[in-house]
Amino acid sequence: IEDALEGREFSYFAISDGKTHKILGSAKDYKTLFDGDNGPNTGSMGSVSPSGTVKGIEEKIENDLVSRAFDGMRKEGIFYKGVFYVGGISAESKPFCIEYNARWGDPECQVVLPSLQNDYVDVVQASIDGKLNKIDLIQDDLTRICVVGAARGYPGNYLDVIGKRISGLEDVLKIPEIKIYGAGIKVEGGKFYANSGRLFSIVGKGRNVLEAREKVYEAMKLVSIEGNNLHYRKDIGI
């Protein structure tokens, strides 16, 4: 930020046991409200994994932003255990760190973590026990896209949408390769109602971005909020 960097953002995830670490994956999130990266910033309106931004610079990210950070912490007597999240930017094909986080990202977690074929509990336990070197992470090569469904008015005033019924989620739940992650939803009598600004995430997967986009947006078409009060971006993955 101080350098006024211009480029493309990316999110990069690793897990550490204090002695070693493993890379979990990359993602791009879409922070602004409207298509084309316009409008106010939100908690993110969607994500895609893997991120095309990191292609060709993965080694630089690993060496300069991940390994270097862990080495620095160990020199200070900090043996970090847990998920490690790099918020970075690629400027002139060189990665720079904007921030580090000791957590997963939302909605990046929704598209990165499902690629892991290991039992996640085993991976976390190995992190706690200092035994990550004994685990080989197995990850698929699919592309995943997450689209966030929000109440109209978010991130501003969306109070008029609170309590309105969300229709169609029941149908989406029946689609085998689609995942729904709830957020600001209230369930009463088996029906879904808006209870916040960010309501749910729908994740589709495919062999490439085009296939994942087609699946996730076909699912989103089934969902609505009474009074035409559902908002979501239509360019996630572009």
C-alpha positions as CSV (number, residue, x, y, z in Angstrom):
1,I,0.0,0.0,0.0
2,E,2.8,2.4,0.9
3,D,4.4,1.7,-2.5
4,A,1.2,2.4,-4.3
5,L,1.3,-1.0,-6.0
6,E,-0.9,-1.6,-9.1
7,G,-1.6,-5.2,-10.1
8,R,-3.8,-8.2,-9.5
9,E,-4.6,-9.4,-6.0
10,F,-4.4,-13.1,-4.9
11,S,-4.9,-15.1,-1.8
12,Y,-2.4,-17.9,-0.9
13,F,-2.8,-20.5,1.8
14,A,-0.5,-22.8,3.7
15,I,-0.6,-24.8,7.0
16,S,2.3,-25.0,9.4
17,D,3.3,-27.2,12.4
18,G,6.0,-24.8,13.7
19,K,8.8,-26.7,11.9
20,T,7.5,-27.3,8.4
21,H,4.6,-26.2,6.2
22,K,2.5,-27.4,3.3
23,I,0.8,-25.3,0.6
24,L,-3.0,-25.6,0.5
25,G,-3.8,-23.5,-2.6
26,S,-4.6,-20.2,-4.1
27,A,-7.7,-18.1,-4.8
28,K,-8.9,-14.8,-6.2
29,D,-11.7,-13.0,-4.4
30,Y,-14.0,-10.3,-5.7
31,K,-14.3,-7.6,-3.1
32,T,-16.6,-5.0,-4.8
33,L,-20.3,-5.2,-5.0
34,F,-21.0,-4.9,-8.7
35,D,-19.7,-6.6,-11.9
36,G,-16.5,-5.3,-13.3
37,D,-15.1,-4.6,-9.9
38,N,-17.2,-1.5,-9.4
39,G,-19.1,-0.2,-6.4
40,P,-18.3,-0.3,-2.7
41,N,-16.1,-2.9,-1.1
42,T,-17.8,-5.8,0.7
43,G,-16.8,-8.9,2.6
44,S,-16.3,-10.3,-0.9
45,M,-19.0,-11.4,-3.5
46,G,-17.2,-14.5,-4.6
47,S,-14.0,-16.4,-5.4
48,V,-12.3,-18.7,-7.8
49,S,-9.6,-21.3,-7.2
50,P,-6.9,-21.8,-8.4
51,S,-6.0,-18.2,-9.1
52,G,-4.7,-17.5,-12.5
53,T,-2.8,-14.5,-11.1
54,V,-0.2,-16.8,-9.3
55,K,0.5,-18.9,-12.4
56,G,4.2,-18.7,-13.1
57,I,5.1,-17.0,-9.8
58,E,4.3,-19.8,-7.4
59,E,7.9,-20.4,-6.6
60,K,8.5,-16.7,-5.8
61,I,5.4,-16.6,-3.5
62,E,6.7,-19.7,-1.7
63,N,10.2,-18.4,-1.3
64,D,9.6,-14.7,-0.7
65,L,6.2,-14.5,1.1
66,V,5.7,-17.9,2.8
67,S,8.9,-19.6,3.7
68,R,10.6,-16.3,4.5
69,A,7.8,-15.4,6.9
70,F,8.0,-18.7,8.7
71,D,11.8,-18.4,8.9
72,G,11.5,-14.9,10.3
73,M,9.0,-16.0,13.0
74,R,11.2,-18.9,14.0
75,K,14.2,-16.6,14.5
76,E,12.0,-14.6,16.8
77,G,11.0,-17.7,18.8
78,I,7.6,-18.0,17.3
79,F,6.7,-21.5,16.1
80,Y,3.5,-20.9,14.3
81,K,1.0,-23.7,14.1
82,G,-2.2,-23.4,12.0
83,V,-3.5,-22.0,8.7
84,F,-1.4,-19.2,7.2
85,Y,-3.1,-16.8,4.7
86,V,-1.1,-14.5,2.5
87,G,-3.0,-11.6,0.9
88,G,-0.8,-10.5,-1.9
89,I,-0.6,-8.6,-5.2
90,S,1.2,-9.4,-8.4
91,A,2.8,-6.2,-9.8
92,E,4.9,-6.5,-12.9
93,S,4.9,-10.3,-12.4
94,K,6.5,-10.0,-9.0
95,P,4.5,-11.0,-5.8
96,F,4.2,-8.6,-2.9
97,C,2.6,-9.1,0.5
98,I,-0.3,-6.8,1.5
99,E,-1.2,-8.6,4.6
100,Y,-0.8,-11.9,6.6
101,N,-3.7,-13.6,8.4
102,A,-3.7,-16.4,11.0
103,R,-7.0,-17.9,9.6
104,W,-8.8,-19.0,6.5
105,G,-10.4,-16.4,4.2
106,D,-14.0,-16.1,3.3
107,P,-15.1,-17.0,0.6
108,E,-11.7,-18.4,-0.4
109,C,-12.0,-21.3,2.0
110,Q,-15.1,-22.5,0.2
111,V,-13.1,-23.0,-3.1
112,V,-9.6,-24.0,-1.7
113,L,-10.4,-26.5,1.0
114,P,-12.6,-28.8,-1.0
115,S,-9.7,-29.6,-3.3
116,L,-8.0,-31.4,-0.3
117,Q,-8.6,-35.1,-0.6
118,N,-7.0,-35.9,2.8
119,D,-9.1,-36.0,5.9
120,Y,-8.8,-32.4,7.1
121,V,-9.0,-33.5,10.7
122,D,-5.9,-35.5,10.2
123,V,-4.1,-32.6,8.6
124,V,-5.0,-30.3,11.5
125,Q,-4.0,-32.8,14.1
126,A,-0.6,-33.2,12.3
127,S,-0.2,-29.4,12.5
128,I,-0.9,-29.5,16.2
129,D,1.4,-32.5,16.9
130,G,4.3,-31.2,14.7
131,K,4.0,-34.0,12.3
132,L,3.1,-32.4,9.0
133,N,6.2,-33.9,7.4
134,K,4.5,-37.3,7.8
135,I,1.5,-36.3,5.6
136,D,1.4,-36.1,1.8
137,L,-1.3,-33.7,0.9
138,I,-3.5,-35.0,-2.0
139,Q,-5.4,-32.4,-3.9
140,D,-7.5,-32.6,-7.0
141,D,-7.0,-30.4,-10.1
142,L,-10.5,-29.1,-10.4
143,T,-11.5,-25.4,-10.6
144,R,-14.1,-24.1,-8.1
145,I,-16.1,-21.0,-8.2
146,C,-18.0,-19.5,-5.3
147,V,-20.8,-17.0,-5.8
148,V,-22.1,-15.1,-2.7
149,G,-25.8,-14.4,-2.4
150,A,-26.5,-11.1,-0.6
151,A,-29.5,-9.1,0.5
152,R,-30.2,-6.1,-1.8
153,G,-28.8,-3.0,-0.1
154,Y,-25.7,-4.8,1.3
155,P,-23.2,-3.6,2.4
156,G,-25.3,-0.6,3.2
157,N,-28.9,-0.7,4.6
158,Y,-30.5,-4.0,4.0
159,L,-32.9,-4.0,6.9
160,D,-36.0,-4.1,4.6
161,V,-34.8,-7.6,3.4
162,I,-34.5,-9.1,6.9
163,G,-37.2,-11.8,7.4
164,K,-38.1,-12.2,3.7
165,R,-38.2,-15.7,2.4
166,I,-35.4,-17.2,0.3
167,S,-36.8,-19.6,-2.3
168,G,-35.0,-22.2,-4.4
169,L,-32.3,-23.3,-2.0
170,E,-34.2,-26.5,-1.5
171,D,-33.8,-27.2,-5.2
172,V,-30.1,-26.3,-5.3
173,L,-29.5,-28.7,-2.4
174,K,-30.6,-31.6,-4.7
175,I,-27.9,-30.9,-7.3
176,P,-25.1,-33.4,-6.5
177,E,-22.0,-31.4,-7.5
178,I,-23.1,-28.1,-6.0
179,K,-22.4,-27.1,-2.4
180,I,-24.2,-24.5,-0.4
181,Y,-22.6,-22.8,2.6
182,G,-25.0,-20.9,4.8
183,A,-24.3,-17.5,6.4
184,G,-27.0,-15.0,7.3
185,I,-30.0,-17.4,7.0
186,K,-32.7,-18.2,9.5
187,V,-34.5,-21.5,9.2
188,E,-38.1,-21.8,10.4
189,G,-40.4,-24.7,9.6
190,G,-38.0,-26.0,7.0
191,K,-38.1,-22.7,5.1
192,F,-35.2,-20.2,4.6
193,Y,-35.3,-16.5,5.5
194,A,-32.9,-13.6,5.1
195,N,-31.3,-12.7,8.4
196,S,-28.3,-10.6,7.5
197,G,-26.5,-9.0,4.5
198,R,-24.4,-11.9,3.3
199,L,-26.8,-14.8,3.1
200,F,-25.1,-17.9,1.5
201,S,-22.4,-19.1,-0.8
202,I,-23.0,-21.5,-3.7
203,V,-19.9,-23.4,-5.0
204,G,-19.6,-25.1,-8.4
205,K,-16.7,-27.2,-9.7
206,G,-15.5,-28.2,-13.1
207,R,-12.5,-29.2,-15.1
208,N,-12.0,-25.6,-16.0
209,V,-13.3,-22.1,-15.2
210,L,-16.0,-22.3,-18.0
211,E,-17.4,-25.5,-16.7
212,A,-17.4,-24.3,-13.1
213,R,-19.0,-21.0,-14.0
214,E,-21.8,-22.7,-16.0
215,K,-22.7,-25.0,-13.1
216,V,-22.7,-22.4,-10.3
217,Y,-24.7,-19.8,-12.3
218,E,-27.3,-22.4,-13.3
219,A,-27.7,-23.1,-9.6
220,M,-28.0,-19.4,-8.7
221,K,-30.8,-19.0,-11.3
222,L,-33.0,-21.2,-9.1
223,V,-32.7,-18.9,-6.0
224,S,-34.7,-15.8,-5.3
225,I,-35.8,-13.6,-2.4
226,E,-39.4,-12.3,-2.3
227,G,-39.6,-8.8,-3.7
228,N,-36.6,-9.2,-6.0
229,N,-34.2,-8.7,-3.1
230,L,-31.4,-11.1,-4.0
231,H,-28.1,-9.6,-5.2
232,Y,-25.1,-11.4,-6.6
233,R,-22.3,-10.7,-9.1
234,K,-22.5,-12.3,-12.5
235,D,-18.8,-12.1,-13.4
236,I,-17.2,-14.4,-10.8
237,G,-14.4,-16.3,-12.6
238,I,-13.9,-13.8,-15.3
